[in-house]
Amino acid sequence: LTFLQDSDEDVRNAAGRSLSSTLGENSLIDHNVMPHLPLMELEVTYKRVGERHHGSDLTLCLLSSILSECRDAPSKVDLALTEFSYSERCQDVSNLLNLSSKRKIFEAEDSNPFSEPLVTCQLSASILGQSSLRVCNKEMLDVMEELTSKCSVIVGTIKARASEKVGYDKDVAHNLTWSNEIFPSFHGLLLGSIVSVYLGCRSPDTIVNDARDLLSALGENGQRSVHPCILEALLVLSSASAGNDSTKDGLFKACFLVPSVCMPSSL
């Protein structure tokens, strides 16, 4: 599954052929257009892996994959806030062209343009949501704690900005939830936190209350300014609890890139 998003075309092709042979006649892969891979194919694969290899090892692997995609989220928020500080303080629009900035004039090229963090996180979360595992070992609990802690940091940052900044709900340009650098990893952390609470992480009330406090600080107008996908995940997290069916259903709905073919029939 990791090789399907590898930067090397030969590796992706080999992984696609392996996946195709595993799925047999039901495969949707067209080898004439490789290395393209239908998202539905990925979801079917994740589901089958979950059915064949369910247990603590797979759960830990999927939790770790979400964390791996989102680990640098707090540092991205710090960089964005530094960028925002220049333009937020600027009184004369004509001076915006001459702002000092830590950002490079020529951005570094993406090391792997075939990597899809949003897809990885949502496929992993959707399989974890279908897990019947309720006993978590220390290694799993540690990963869950790191996921919820990183999520809590970003939630707290947004709450502070919403509480302190005048006109926060009208300033979309400086809204962290709409930043293309932050959105994938923050959304992944929210999904990872929902899954962690659902599976029984340590101190679940901390992250759940943090989500509630943020929604309260935003108010009705502020919530309208939040990216709708982030808002939906926040709403699910704010009422999440271990083993709760509503939490699971909300998690599935928050995985907006996952085709409905593998979702529970009630959805």
Contacts in CASP RR format, 6 or more apart in sequence:
PFRMAT RR
TARGET T0000
AUTHOR 0000-0000-0000
METHOD contacts of the structure
MODEL  1
LTFLQDSDEDVRNAAGRSLSSTLGENSLIDHNVMPHLPLMELEVTYKRVG
ERHHGSDLTLCLLSSILSECRDAPSKVDLALTEFSYSERCQDVSNLLNLS
SKRKIFEAEDSNPFSEPLVTCQLSASILGQSSLRVCNKEMLDVMEELTSK
CSVIVGTIKARASEKVGYDKDVAHNLTWSNEIFPSFHGLLLGSIVSVYLG
CRSPDTIVNDARDLLSALGENGQRSVHPCILEALLVLSSASAGNDSTKDG
LFKACFLVPSVCMPSSL
1 15 0 8 1.000
1 42 0 8 1.000
1 45 0 8 1.000
1 46 0 8 1.000
1 49 0 8 1.000
3 11 0 8 1.000
3 12 0 8 1.000
3 14 0 8 1.000
3 15 0 8 1.000
4 12 0 8 1.000
4 15 0 8 1.000
4 16 0 8 1.000
4 19 0 8 1.000
4 37 0 8 1.000
4 42 0 8 1.000
5 12 0 8 1.000
5 112 0 8 1.000
5 114 0 8 1.000
5 115 0 8 1.000
5 116 0 8 1.000
5 120 0 8 1.000
6 12 0 8 1.000
6 15 0 8 1.000
6 112 0 8 1.000
6 114 0 8 1.000
7 111 0 8 1.000
7 112 0 8 1.000
7 113 0 8 1.000
7 114 0 8 1.000
7 115 0 8 1.000
9 35 0 8 1.000
12 34 0 8 1.000
12 35 0 8 1.000
12 37 0 8 1.000
12 114 0 8 1.000
13 34 0 8 1.000
13 35 0 8 1.000
16 29 0 8 1.000
16 34 0 8 1.000
16 35 0 8 1.000
16 37 0 8 1.000
17 31 0 8 1.000
19 27 0 8 1.000
19 29 0 8 1.000
19 37 0 8 1.000
19 41 0 8 1.000
19 45 0 8 1.000
20 27 0 8 1.000
20 29 0 8 1.000
20 31 0 8 1.000
22 45 0 8 1.000
22 48 0 8 1.000
23 29 0 8 1.000
23 41 0 8 1.000
23 44 0 8 1.000
23 45 0 8 1.000
23 48 0 8 1.000
26 44 0 8 1.000
27 41 0 8 1.000
28 38 0 8 1.000
28 40 0 8 1.000
28 41 0 8 1.000
29 37 0 8 1.000
29 38 0 8 1.000
29 41 0 8 1.000
30 36 0 8 1.000
35 114 0 8 1.000
39 119 0 8 1.000
39 257 0 8 1.000
39 258 0 8 1.000
39 259 0 8 1.000
40 259 0 8 1.000
40 261 0 8 1.000
42 119 0 8 1.000
42 123 0 8 1.000
43 123 0 8 1.000
43 126 0 8 1.000
43 258 0 8 1.000
43 259 0 8 1.000
43 261 0 8 1.000
43 262 0 8 1.000
44 261 0 8 1.000
44 262 0 8 1.000
46 123 0 8 1.000
46 124 0 8 1.000
46 126 0 8 1.000
46 127 0 8 1.000
46 262 0 8 1.000
47 127 0 8 1.000
47 130 0 8 1.000
47 262 0 8 1.000
49 58 0 8 1.000
49 127 0 8 1.000
50 58 0 8 1.000
50 127 0 8 1.000
50 130 0 8 1.000
54 131 0 8 1.000
54 132 0 8 1.000
54 133 0 8 1.000
55 131 0 8 1.000
55 133 0 8 1.000
56 133 0 8 1.000
56 135 0 8 1.000
56 136 0 8 1.000
56 137 0 8 1.000
56 140 0 8 1.000
59 128 0 8 1.000
59 131 0 8 1.000
59 133 0 8 1.000
59 136 0 8 1.000
59 140 0 8 1.000
59 199 0 8 1.000
60 137 0 8 1.000
60 139 0 8 1.000
60 140 0 8 1.000
60 143 0 8 1.000
62 124 0 8 1.000
62 125 0 8 1.000
62 127 0 8 1.000
62 128 0 8 1.000
63 124 0 8 1.000
63 128 0 8 1.000
63 140 0 8 1.000
63 143 0 8 1.000
63 144 0 8 1.000
63 147 0 8 1.000
63 192 0 8 1.000
63 195 0 8 1.000
63 196 0 8 1.000
64 143 0 8 1.000
65 120 0 8 1.000
65 121 0 8 1.000
65 124 0 8 1.000
66 120 0 8 1.000
66 121 0 8 1.000
66 124 0 8 1.000
66 125 0 8 1.000
66 147 0 8 1.000
66 188 0 8 1.000
66 189 0 8 1.000
66 191 0 8 1.000
66 192 0 8 1.000
66 195 0 8 1.000
67 143 0 8 1.000
67 146 0 8 1.000
67 147 0 8 1.000
69 117 0 8 1.000
69 120 0 8 1.000
69 121 0 8 1.000
69 184 0 8 1.000
69 185 0 8 1.000
69 188 0 8 1.000
70 117 0 8 1.000
70 121 0 8 1.000
70 147 0 8 1.000
70 150 0 8 1.000
70 185 0 8 1.000
70 186 0 8 1.000
70 188 0 8 1.000
70 189 0 8 1.000
70 192 0 8 1.000
71 150 0 8 1.000
72 185 0 8 1.000
73 150 0 8 1.000
73 154 0 8 1.000
73 182 0 8 1.000
73 185 0 8 1.000
73 186 0 8 1.000
73 189 0 8 1.000
74 150 0 8 1.000
74 153 0 8 1.000
74 154 0 8 1.000
76 179 0 8 1.000
76 181 0 8 1.000
76 182 0 8 1.000
76 185 0 8 1.000
77 153 0 8 1.000
77 154 0 8 1.000
77 157 0 8 1.000
77 176 0 8 1.000
77 182 0 8 1.000
77 186 0 8 1.000
79 102 0 8 1.000
79 103 0 8 1.000
79 181 0 8 1.000
80 176 0 8 1.000
80 179 0 8 1.000
80 181 0 8 1.000
80 182 0 8 1.000
81 157 0 8 1.000
81 176 0 8 1.000
82 102 0 8 1.000
83 101 0 8 1.000
83 102 0 8 1.000
83 103 0 8 1.000
84 174 0 8 1.000
86 99 0 8 1.000
86 100 0 8 1.000
86 101 0 8 1.000
87 96 0 8 1.000
87 99 0 8 1.000
87 173 0 8 1.000
87 174 0 8 1.000
88 174 0 8 1.000
90 96 0 8 1.000
90 99 0 8 1.000
117 184 0 8 1.000
117 185 0 8 1.000
117 188 0 8 1.000
118 184 0 8 1.000
118 187 0 8 1.000
118 188 0 8 1.000
118 257 0 8 1.000
119 257 0 8 1.000
121 184 0 8 1.000
121 187 0 8 1.000
121 188 0 8 1.000
121 191 0 8 1.000
121 192 0 8 1.000
122 188 0 8 1.000
122 191 0 8 1.000
122 255 0 8 1.000
122 256 0 8 1.000
122 257 0 8 1.000
122 258 0 8 1.000
123 255 0 8 1.000
123 258 0 8 1.000
125 188 0 8 1.000
125 191 0 8 1.000
125 192 0 8 1.000
125 194 0 8 1.000
125 195 0 8 1.000
125 251 0 8 1.000
125 254 0 8 1.000
125 255 0 8 1.000
126 251 0 8 1.000
126 252 0 8 1.000
126 255 0 8 1.000
126 258 0 8 1.000
126 262 0 8 1.000
126 263 0 8 1.000
128 192 0 8 1.000
128 195 0 8 1.000
128 198 0 8 1.000
128 199 0 8 1.000
129 195 0 8 1.000
129 198 0 8 1.000
129 199 0 8 1.000
129 248 0 8 1.000
129 251 0 8 1.000
129 252 0 8 1.000
130 248 0 8 1.000
130 264 0 8 1.000
131 199 0 8 1.000
133 199 0 8 1.000
134 199 0 8 1.000
134 200 0 8 1.000
134 242 0 8 1.000
134 243 0 8 1.000
136 144 0 8 1.000
136 199 0 8 1.000
136 200 0 8 1.000
136 201 0 8 1.000
140 199 0 8 1.000
141 201 0 8 1.000
141 202 0 8 1.000
144 192 0 8 1.000
144 196 0 8 1.000
144 199 0 8 1.000
144 200 0 8 1.000
144 201 0 8 1.000
144 202 0 8 1.000
145 196 0 8 1.000
145 201 0 8 1.000
145 202 0 8 1.000
147 189 0 8 1.000
147 192 0 8 1.000
147 193 0 8 1.000
147 196 0 8 1.000
148 192 0 8 1.000
148 193 0 8 1.000
148 196 0 8 1.000
148 197 0 8 1.000
148 201 0 8 1.000
148 204 0 8 1.000
148 206 0 8 1.000
148 207 0 8 1.000
150 189 0 8 1.000
151 186 0 8 1.000
151 189 0 8 1.000
151 190 0 8 1.000
151 192 0 8 1.000
151 193 0 8 1.000
151 207 0 8 1.000
151 210 0 8 1.000
152 206 0 8 1.000
152 207 0 8 1.000
152 210 0 8 1.000
154 176 0 8 1.000
154 182 0 8 1.000
154 186 0 8 1.000
154 189 0 8 1.000
155 207 0 8 1.000
155 210 0 8 1.000
155 211 0 8 1.000
155 214 0 8 1.000
155 234 0 8 1.000
156 210 0 8 1.000
156 214 0 8 1.000
157 176 0 8 1.000
158 176 0 8 1.000
158 177 0 8 1.000
158 214 0 8 1.000
159 210 0 8 1.000
159 213 0 8 1.000
159 214 0 8 1.000
159 217 0 8 1.000
159 218 0 8 1.000
161 168 0 8 1.000
161 176 0 8 1.000
162 168 0 8 1.000
162 169 0 8 1.000
162 214 0 8 1.000
162 217 0 8 1.000
162 218 0 8 1.000
162 222 0 8 1.000
163 217 0 8 1.000
165 171 0 8 1.000
168 175 0 8 1.000
168 222 0 8 1.000
168 225 0 8 1.000
169 218 0 8 1.000
169 221 0 8 1.000
169 222 0 8 1.000
169 224 0 8 1.000
169 225 0 8 1.000
170 225 0 8 1.000
171 225 0 8 1.000
172 178 0 8 1.000
172 225 0 8 1.000
175 225 0 8 1.000
175 226 0 8 1.000
175 227 0 8 1.000
176 182 0 8 1.000
176 186 0 8 1.000
177 183 0 8 1.000
177 186 0 8 1.000
177 226 0 8 1.000
177 227 0 8 1.000
177 230 0 8 1.000
177 231 0 8 1.000
178 227 0 8 1.000
183 227 0 8 1.000
183 229 0 8 1.000
183 230 0 8 1.000
186 230 0 8 1.000
187 229 0 8 1.000
187 230 0 8 1.000
187 233 0 8 1.000
190 230 0 8 1.000
190 233 0 8 1.000
190 234 0 8 1.000
190 237 0 8 1.000
190 254 0 8 1.000
191 233 0 8 1.000
191 251 0 8 1.000
191 254 0 8 1.000
191 255 0 8 1.000
193 207 0 8 1.000
193 237 0 8 1.000
193 240 0 8 1.000
194 233 0 8 1.000
194 236 0 8 1.000
194 237 0 8 1.000
194 240 0 8 1.000
194 247 0 8 1.000
194 250 0 8 1.000
194 251 0 8 1.000
194 254 0 8 1.000
195 251 0 8 1.000
196 204 0 8 1.000
196 207 0 8 1.000
197 204 0 8 1.000
197 207 0 8 1.000
197 208 0 8 1.000
197 237 0 8 1.000
197 240 0 8 1.000
197 241 0 8 1.000
197 242 0 8 1.000
197 247 0 8 1.000
198 240 0 8 1.000
198 241 0 8 1.000
198 242 0 8 1.000
198 243 0 8 1.000
198 244 0 8 1.000
198 247 0 8 1.000
198 248 0 8 1.000
198 251 0 8 1.000
199 242 0 8 1.000
199 243 0 8 1.000
200 242 0 8 1.000
200 243 0 8 1.000
204 240 0 8 1.000
204 241 0 8 1.000
204 242 0 8 1.000
207 237 0 8 1.000
208 237 0 8 1.000
208 238 0 8 1.000
208 239 0 8 1.000
208 240 0 8 1.000
208 241 0 8 1.000
211 234 0 8 1.000
211 237 0 8 1.000
211 238 0 8 1.000
212 238 0 8 1.000
214 234 0 8 1.000
215 223 0 8 1.000
215 234 0 8 1.000
215 235 0 8 1.000
215 238 0 8 1.000
218 225 0 8 1.000
218 226 0 8 1.000
223 231 0 8 1.000
226 234 0 8 1.000
229 254 0 8 1.000
229 256 0 8 1.000
232 253 0 8 1.000
232 254 0 8 1.000
233 254 0 8 1.000
236 247 0 8 1.000
236 250 0 8 1.000
236 251 0 8 1.000
236 253 0 8 1.000
236 254 0 8 1.000
239 246 0 8 1.000
239 247 0 8 1.000
240 247 0 8 1.000
241 247 0 8 1.000
249 264 0 8 1.000
249 266 0 8 1.000
249 267 0 8 1.000
252 258 0 8 1.000
252 263 0 8 1.000
252 264 0 8 1.000
252 267 0 8 1.000
253 267 0 8 1.000
260 267 0 8 1.000
END
